[in-house]
Amino acid sequence: MQNIDIKKVKETANYLKSKTNSKPQVGIILGSGLGGLVDEIELTHSFSYHDIPNFPVSTVKGHGGKLLFGKLNGKEVVMLSGRFHYYEGYTMQEVTFPVRVMKALGVELLMVSNAAGAMNPSFRVGDLMIINDHINLFPEHPLRGKNDDTIGPRFPDMTEPYNLEIIQKAKSIAQQLNIPVHEGTYIGLQGPTFETKAEYHWLRVIGGDTVGMSTVPEAIVAIHSGMKVFGMSVITDIGIREDMNAITHEEVLEAANLAAPKMAKIFKELLAKI
């Protein structure tokens, strides 16, 4: 267990401020295969994770490794192209370090995307789901340890982890764009294995619609920091299925790549209305 190192957060934020004139209002974290949004950004600065002080480095195929600054539909954004996962061996503090840095840069809204497996029987591969709640089944908590009251409360309220007003705007935009979207609960697990059939059934019983290995720690830290959060899942595999075919990471990336342009459109239009 590690406590939040605010000194390192400030050091990283100050480094990035010294290299850019950007004052991002929105932070975006891109999930597996969802890097298409990178092509939409009016890029002003790009930093390899290797070159940013105190930053972890992504090790997963399908994830980039750059922090991008620019404009998206008129809004100044900072974009994480390639996120960090607990299953890679990082601490929860390392996984959520970029969220802390985004807050220190002035970000007030965090937008997150992920590739997820589906338990909801009405979902199909390639569908999109707006996350309206989550269930945290990670074995470690990103706020465990001594709390720093200057950055957030000891016991953050999680009644509305994903902003309901923004969710309504996103649903309206999806309807206007004629893009079907679901809405539901995302369950966060440690990974890196995909779930067994029995686990998928159990996750459905406890109230989950989708499941993945990210997002939840990021959302918790964003809420702790006083940020608003909006999240979407791309359905890349169906967990509860009759056949015995195996799920591969390559298939997940392929499904995410096909659905990514639809999610990118919603994210882009949503930024214009915030």
KEKE-3310 file (N, C-alpha, C; in steps of 0.2 Angstrom, whole numbers, plus 5000, padded with zeros to 4 digits):
npx = (5004:5002:5003:4995:5005:5007:5016:5023:5013:5011:5023:5024:5013:5017:5028:5022:5014:5024:5028:5018:5004:4992:4976:4967:4950:4944:4947:4952:4951:4957:4951:4955:4959:4952:4957:4954:4949:4959:4963:4954:4957:4963:4979:4991:5001:5011:5016:5027:5024:5036:5044:5038:5039:5038:5028:5019:5021:5013:5009:5002:4995:4987:4985:4990:5004:5004:5002:4991:4988:4977:4963:4946:4932:4932:4934:4947:4957:4965:4972:4973:4981:4981:4980:4983:4984:4978:4981:4993:5003:5005:5003:4988:4989:4998:4990:4980:4987:4988:4975:4975:4985:4978:4968:4976:4980:4969:4957:4940:4930:4930:4931:4929:4933:4930:4934:4923:4916:4900:4886:4873:4859:4853:4863:4874:4889:4899:4890:4886:4888:4882:4889:4880:4882:4893:4900:4912:4924:4937:4953:4959:4959:4959:4959:4964:4973:4982:4972:4973:4966:4966:4965:4954:4939:4939:4929:4922:4906:4897:4885:4881:4891:4893:4890:4873:4866:4875:4874:4861:4862:4871:4864:4853:4861:4866:4854:4850:4861:4857:4863:4862:4862:4865:4861:4869:4876:4893:4905:4920:4934:4949:4957:4971:4964:4950:4933:4926:4913:4904:4907:4903:4889:4887:4891:4881:4869:4872:4870:4876:4879:4890:4907:4924:4942:4946:4943:4934:4943:4949:4937:4933:4944:4943:4930:4933:4942:4934:4929:4918:4911:4910:4906:4909:4906:4912:4905:4913:4914:4903:4899:4890:4885:4881:4889:4906:4917:4933:4938:4948:4961:4964:4952:4944:4950:4948:4934:4932:4939:4930:4918:4923:4922:4909:4907:4917:4911:4900:4907:4913:4903:4897:4906:4904:4893:4895)
npy = (4994:5011:5029:5043:5053:5068:5078:5073:5073:5086:5090:5083:5089:5103:5102:5098:5110:5119:5116:5117:5129:5126:5125:5113:5109:5097:5080:5065:5048:5034:5018:5001:4998:5010:5021:5029:5042:5050:5054:5064:5075:5092:5094:5100:5098:5083:5070:5057:5044:5040:5051:5059:5066:5055:5047:5032:5018:5012:4994:4986:4978:4987:4999:5015:5026:5039:5056:5068:5085:5097:5103:5098:5099:5112:5113:5113:5100:5086:5071:5054:5043:5027:5018:5014:4998:4989:4975:4975:4976:4987:4999:5005:5018:5022:5018:5027:5039:5048:5053:5061:5070:5076:5083:5092:5100:5107:5101:5098:5089:5071:5060:5044:5029:5011:4994:4981:4966:4958:4955:4957:4950:4957:4963:4966:4961:4975:4985:5000:5006:5017:5021:5021:5018:5009:4993:4989:4978:4976:4970:4980:4996:5013:5024:5019:5021:5034:5049:5064:5079:5090:5088:5080:5072:5061:5051:5049:5053:5042:5041:5046:5042:5043:5057:5062:5072:5074:5062:5062:5071:5065:5054:5060:5066:5054:5049:5059:5057:5045:5033:5019:5016:5008:5008:5006:4996:4995:4983:4982:4972:4964:4956:4948:4938:4933:4932:4917:4906:4904:4914:4925:4923:4925:4938:4944:4941:4949:4962:4967:4974:4975:4970:4974:4978:4990:5008:5009:5012:5024:5032:5033:5040:5052:5057:5058:5069:5079:5080:5079:5064:5055:5040:5027:5011:5000:4985:4971:4958:4943:4938:4928:4915:4902:4894:4887:4894:4902:4918:4930:4942:4949:4948:4956:4969:4970:4971:4983:4992:4993:4998:5010:5023:5027:5029:5039:5050:5053:5057:5068:5077:5078:5086:5098:5102:5104)
npz = (5000:4996:5000:4994:4984:4984:4981:4971:4961:4959:4955:4942:4936:4936:4927:4915:4913:4912:4899:4890:4885:4888:4896:4901:4901:4901:4904:4896:4895:4886:4881:4877:4860:4857:4852:4841:4843:4845:4833:4830:4838:4839:4839:4850:4859:4862:4873:4876:4888:4894:4894:4904:4920:4934:4928:4925:4914:4900:4896:4888:4874:4861:4868:4868:4872:4876:4882:4877:4872:4867:4856:4856:4847:4850:4864:4876:4879:4888:4885:4888:4880:4881:4895:4912:4921:4935:4935:4928:4937:4943:4957:4965:4967:4957:4945:4946:4945:4934:4934:4945:4941:4930:4937:4944:4934:4931:4926:4926:4922:4919:4906:4902:4893:4889:4884:4886:4893:4891:4901:4901:4893:4882:4875:4862:4853:4849:4852:4861:4878:4890:4905:4920:4933:4945:4951:4963:4962:4964:4972:4979:4985:4978:4987:4999:5014:5022:5022:5012:5016:5009:4996:4994:5002:5017:5016:5002:4994:4985:4978:4966:4955:4941:4931:4931:4923:4913:4907:4902:4892:4884:4880:4872:4862:4856:4851:4842:4833:4828:4834:4842:4860:4875:4893:4909:4922:4926:4930:4939:4939:4944:4935:4926:4918:4907:4912:4920:4914:4925:4933:4925:4925:4939:4941:4933:4941:4953:4948:4937:4921:4912:4911:4916:4917:4922:4924:4936:4947:4942:4941:4955:4960:4953:4958:4971:4970:4966:4954:4939:4931:4916:4908:4895:4889:4876:4869:4868:4869:4873:4888:4894:4886:4874:4867:4867:4863:4864:4871:4864:4866:4854:4847:4855:4853:4840:4839:4847:4839:4828:4833:4839:4831:4832:4846:4847:4840:4848:4860:4855:4851:4863:4870:4865:4870:4884)
capx = (5000:5006:4998:4995:5011:5004:5022:5025:5008:5012:5029:5022:5008:5021:5032:5017:5012:5030:5029:5012:5000:4985:4972:4962:4944:4941:4952:4949:4955:4955:4952:4958:4956:4948:4962:4952:4947:4966:4963:4949:4960:4968:4984:4995:5007:5011:5022:5028:5024:5043:5047:5035:5042:5034:5023:5020:5022:5008:5013:4997:4994:4980:4985:4996:5008:5006:4998:4990:4985:4974:4956:4942:4926:4932:4936:4953:4957:4971:4970:4977:4981:4984:4979:4987:4979:4981:4984:5000:5007:5005:4999:4982:4991:5000:4985:4976:4991:4986:4969:4977:4988:4973:4965:4981:4980:4963:4952:4934:4926:4934:4928:4932:4930:4933:4931:4920:4912:4893:4882:4866:4857:4851:4868:4878:4896:4899:4885:4889:4884:4883:4889:4877:4884:4898:4902:4919:4926:4945:4955:4963:4955:4964:4959:4966:4979:4981:4969:4975:4960:4967:4963:4947:4937:4940:4924:4918:4900:4897:4878:4881:4898:4893:4885:4867:4865:4879:4872:4855:4865:4874:4858:4850:4866:4866:4847:4851:4866:4855:4867:4859:4866:4862:4864:4869:4881:4899:4908:4927:4938:4957:4960:4970:4960:4943:4929:4923:4905:4900:4908:4899:4882:4887:4891:4874:4865:4873:4867:4881:4878:4896:4913:4930:4947:4948:4938:4932:4948:4949:4931:4933:4949:4940:4925:4937:4945:4929:4928:4912:4913:4906:4910:4905:4909:4911:4904:4918:4913:4897:4901:4885:4884:4880:4895:4912:4923:4937:4938:4955:4962:4964:4945:4942:4953:4944:4927:4933:4940:4924:4913:4926:4920:4902:4909:4921:4906:4896:4911:4915:4897:4895:4910:4902:4887:4896)
capy = (5000:5018:5034:5048:5057:5075:5081:5070:5075:5093:5090:5082:5095:5109:5100:5099:5117:5123:5114:5119:5134:5123:5124:5109:5108:5090:5074:5059:5041:5030:5011:4996:4999:5016:5027:5033:5049:5053:5057:5070:5081:5097:5092:5106:5095:5076:5068:5050:5043:5039:5057:5063:5064:5051:5044:5025:5016:5006:4988:4982:4979:4991:5005:5019:5028:5046:5061:5073:5091:5100:5105:5094:5102:5119:5112:5111:5093:5082:5064:5049:5037:5021:5019:5009:4993:4986:4968:4975:4976:4994:5000:5009:5025:5022:5017:5033:5045:5053:5057:5066:5075:5080:5088:5098:5104:5111:5097:5097:5083:5066:5056:5037:5023:5005:4988:4977:4960:4959:4949:4958:4946:4961:4967:4962:4964:4981:4989:5005:5007:5023:5019:5025:5016:5003:4989:4989:4971:4976:4968:4985:5003:5018:5029:5016:5024:5041:5054:5071:5083:5096:5085:5076:5070:5054:5046:5052:5051:5038:5041:5048:5042:5046:5063:5061:5077:5073:5055:5063:5075:5060:5050:5064:5066:5047:5049:5063:5054:5038:5028:5015:5015:5005:5011:5001:4996:4992:4980:4982:4966:4964:4953:4949:4933:4935:4928:4910:4906:4904:4921:4930:4922:4928:4946:4946:4941:4954:4968:4970:4973:4974:4969:4975:4978:4997:5013:5010:5016:5031:5036:5034:5045:5058:5059:5061:5075:5084:5080:5075:5058:5052:5034:5023:5004:4996:4978:4968:4950:4942:4933:4923:4912:4895:4890:4886:4897:4906:4925:4932:4950:4951:4949:4962:4975:4971:4974:4990:4996:4994:5002:5016:5029:5029:5032:5046:5055:5055:5061:5074:5081:5080:5091:5105:5104:5105)
capz = (5000:4996:5001:4988:4984:4981:4979:4964:4957:4958:4951:4936:4933:4934:4921:4909:4913:4909:4892:4887:4887:4889:4902:4899:4906:4901:4903:4892:4895:4880:4882:4872:4854:4856:4850:4836:4845:4844:4826:4830:4842:4836:4843:4851:4862:4863:4877:4878:4895:4896:4895:4909:4927:4938:4925:4924:4907:4898:4894:4885:4867:4860:4872:4866:4877:4875:4885:4872:4873:4861:4856:4853:4846:4853:4871:4878:4883:4889:4883:4890:4875:4884:4902:4917:4924:4941:4933:4925:4943:4946:4963:4964:4966:4950:4941:4946:4945:4929:4935:4950:4937:4926:4942:4946:4928:4930:4923:4930:4919:4917:4902:4902:4889:4890:4881:4891:4891:4893:4904:4899:4887:4876:4872:4856:4851:4845:4855:4866:4884:4894:4912:4925:4940:4945:4957:4963:4965:4964:4979:4983:4984:4977:4993:5005:5017:5025:5017:5012:5016:5004:4989:4994:5009:5019:5014:4997:4993:4978:4976:4958:4952:4934:4931:4928:4919:4907:4904:4898:4886:4879:4877:4868:4856:4853:4847:4836:4828:4826:4836:4848:4866:4881:4899:4914:4927:4925:4936:4939:4942:4944:4929:4918:4915:4906:4917:4918:4913:4931:4935:4921:4928:4946:4940:4931:4947:4957:4945:4932:4914:4908:4916:4913:4921:4922:4925:4942:4951:4939:4943:4962:4962:4950:4962:4977:4968:4965:4946:4937:4927:4911:4905:4891:4887:4870:4871:4864:4869:4876:4893:4895:4879:4875:4864:4871:4860:4869:4870:4864:4866:4847:4845:4859:4850:4833:4840:4849:4833:4824:4837:4841:4828:4835:4853:4846:4838:4854:4864:4852:4851:4870:4872:4863:4874:4891)
cpx = (5004:5001:4999:5001:5009:5010:5024:5019:5009:5018:5028:5018:5012:5025:5028:5015:5018:5031:5023:5009:4993:4982:4966:4956:4942:4947:4948:4954:4952:4956:4955:4955:4952:4951:4960:4950:4954:4966:4959:4952:4964:4974:4989:5002:5006:5017:5021:5028:5031:5046:5044:5037:5036:5029:5024:5020:5017:5011:5008:4996:4987:4980:4991:5000:5010:5000:4997:4986:4982:4967:4952:4935:4926:4934:4943:4953:4964:4968:4975:4976:4985:4984:4983:4982:4982:4984:4991:5005:5008:5001:4993:4984:4994:4995:4981:4980:4989:4980:4970:4980:4983:4970:4969:4981:4974:4957:4946:4929:4931:4929:4932:4929:4934:4930:4929:4916:4905:4890:4874:4864:4855:4856:4871:4885:4896:4894:4889:4884:4886:4883:4885:4878:4889:4898:4909:4921:4934:4947:4958:4959:4960:4964:4962:4972:4977:4978:4972:4969:4960:4965:4956:4945:4939:4935:4919:4911:4900:4890:4877:4888:4898:4888:4879:4865:4869:4877:4866:4857:4867:4869:4854:4854:4866:4859:4848:4856:4863:4860:4864:4864:4862:4864:4864:4875:4887:4902:4916:4930:4945:4959:4967:4966:4953:4939:4927:4916:4902:4901:4904:4892:4882:4887:4884:4869:4866:4872:4872:4878:4884:4901:4919:4936:4950:4943:4936:4937:4949:4943:4931:4938:4946:4935:4928:4940:4940:4927:4921:4915:4908:4910:4905:4909:4907:4910:4908:4918:4906:4899:4896:4883:4884:4886:4901:4918:4926:4937:4946:4955:4962:4957:4942:4944:4949:4937:4927:4934:4934:4919:4916:4923:4913:4903:4912:4916:4902:4900:4912:4909:4895:4900:4908:4896:4888:4899)
cpy = (5006:5023:5039:5052:5064:5079:5079:5072:5082:5094:5089:5087:5101:5108:5101:5106:5121:5121:5116:5126:5132:5123:5120:5109:5101:5085:5068:5053:5036:5023:5007:4997:5005:5022:5031:5040:5053:5057:5063:5076:5085:5097:5099:5103:5087:5074:5061:5049:5042:5045:5062:5061:5060:5047:5036:5024:5011:5000:4984:4984:4983:4997:5009:5021:5035:5050:5067:5079:5094:5102:5100:5097:5109:5119:5110:5105:5091:5075:5059:5043:5031:5022:5013:5005:4990:4979:4969:4975:4982:4994:5004:5016:5027:5022:5024:5040:5050:5057:5063:5072:5080:5085:5094:5102:5108:5107:5096:5091:5078:5061:5049:5033:5017:5000:4984:4971:4961:4953:4950:4954:4950:4964:4962:4965:4970:4987:4994:5005:5013:5020:5023:5023:5010:4999:4988:4982:4971:4974:4974:4991:5008:5024:5026:5019:5031:5046:5061:5076:5089:5094:5082:5074:5063:5049:5050:5049:5048:5037:5042:5048:5044:5051:5062:5066:5076:5067:5057:5067:5070:5055:5054:5065:5060:5047:5053:5061:5047:5033:5025:5015:5012:5010:5006:5001:4992:4989:4979:4976:4967:4962:4950:4943:4936:4930:4921:4911:4907:4911:4926:4929:4926:4936:4948:4946:4947:4961:4971:4969:4972:4973:4971:4976:4985:5001:5014:5014:5023:5035:5038:5040:5052:5061:5062:5067:5081:5085:5077:5070:5056:5046:5030:5016:5002:4989:4974:4960:4949:4936:4927:4921:4905:4891:4891:4889:4902:4913:4927:4940:4953:4953:4955:4968:4976:4974:4981:4994:4998:4999:5009:5023:5031:5032:5039:5051:5057:5059:5068:5079:5083:5085:5098:5107:5105:5112)
cpz = (5000:4997:4995:4989:4980:4978:4972:4959:4955:4953:4943:4932:4931:4928:4915:4908:4910:4901:4887:4889:4888:4896:4901:4904:4906:4900:4900:4893:4890:4882:4877:4866:4852:4855:4845:4837:4845:4838:4825:4834:4837:4840:4844:4855:4863:4867:4878:4885:4898:4898:4901:4916:4931:4935:4924:4916:4905:4895:4890:4878:4866:4864:4869:4872:4877:4879:4879:4874:4867:4862:4853:4853:4850:4861:4872:4882:4884:4889:4885:4885:4877:4892:4906:4921:4930:4940:4930:4931:4946:4953:4961:4963:4959:4945:4940:4946:4940:4930:4940:4946:4933:4931:4943:4940:4927:4927:4928:4928:4917:4912:4901:4897:4890:4885:4886:4888:4894:4896:4903:4893:4881:4873:4867:4856:4847:4848:4860:4872:4888:4901:4917:4932:4939:4951:4957:4966:4964:4971:4983:4981:4983:4983:4999:5008:5020:5020:5018:5011:5011:4997:4989:5001:5010:5016:5008:4995:4985:4976:4968:4955:4945:4933:4927:4922:4912:4903:4900:4892:4881:4876:4871:4861:4852:4848:4841:4831:4825:4828:4843:4854:4871:4887:4904:4918:4925:4931:4935:4942:4940:4937:4931:4915:4913:4911:4915:4917:4920:4934:4932:4924:4935:4945:4937:4937:4952:4954:4940:4925:4909:4913:4912:4919:4922:4925:4932:4947:4949:4941:4950:4963:4959:4955:4969:4976:4967:4958:4945:4932:4922:4908:4900:4890:4880:4871:4866:4864:4874:4881:4893:4888:4879:4872:4869:4868:4865:4867:4870:4864:4859:4845:4849:4855:4843:4834:4843:4843:4829:4827:4839:4838:4831:4842:4852:4844:4844:4859:4862:4852:4859:4873:4871:4867:4882:4892)
residu = (MET:GLN:ASN:ILE:ASP:ILE:LYS:LYS:VAL:LYS:GLU:THR:ALA:ASN:TYR:LEU:LYS:SER:LYS:THR:ASN:SER:LYS:PRO:GLN:VAL:GLY:ILE:ILE:LEU:GLY:SER:GLY:LEU:GLY:GLY:LEU:VAL:ASP:GLU:ILE:GLU:LEU:THR:HIS:SER:PHE:SER:TYR:HIS:ASP:ILE:PRO:ASN:PHE:PRO:VAL:SER:THR:VAL:LYS:GLY:HIS:GLY:GLY:LYS:LEU:LEU:PHE:GLY:LYS:LEU:ASN:GLY:LYS:GLU:VAL:VAL:MET:LEU:SER:GLY:ARG:PHE:HIS:TYR:TYR:GLU:GLY:TYR:THR:MET:GLN:GLU:VAL:THR:PHE:PRO:VAL:ARG:VAL:MET:LYS:ALA:LEU:GLY:VAL:GLU:LEU:LEU:MET:VAL:SER:ASN:ALA:ALA:GLY:ALA:MET:ASN:PRO:SER:PHE:ARG:VAL:GLY:ASP:LEU:MET:ILE:ILE:ASN:ASP:HIS:ILE:ASN:LEU:PHE:PRO:GLU:HIS:PRO:LEU:ARG:GLY:LYS:ASN:ASP:ASP:THR:ILE:GLY:PRO:ARG:PHE:PRO:ASP:MET:THR:GLU:PRO:TYR:ASN:LEU:GLU:ILE:ILE:GLN:LYS:ALA:LYS:SER:ILE:ALA:GLN:GLN:LEU:ASN:ILE:PRO:VAL:HIS:GLU:GLY:THR:TYR:ILE:GLY:LEU:GLN:GLY:PRO:THR:PHE:GLU:THR:LYS:ALA:GLU:TYR:HIS:TRP:LEU:ARG:VAL:ILE:GLY:GLY:ASP:THR:VAL:GLY:MET:SER:THR:VAL:PRO:GLU:ALA:ILE:VAL:ALA:ILE:HIS:SER:GLY:MET:LYS:VAL:PHE:GLY:MET:SER:VAL:ILE:THR:ASP:ILE:GLY:ILE:ARG:GLU:ASP:MET:ASN:ALA:ILE:THR:HIS:GLU:GLU:VAL:LEU:GLU:ALA:ALA:ASN:LEU:ALA:ALA:PRO:LYS:MET:ALA:LYS:ILE:PHE:LYS:GLU:LEU:LEU:ALA:LYS:ILE)
# end
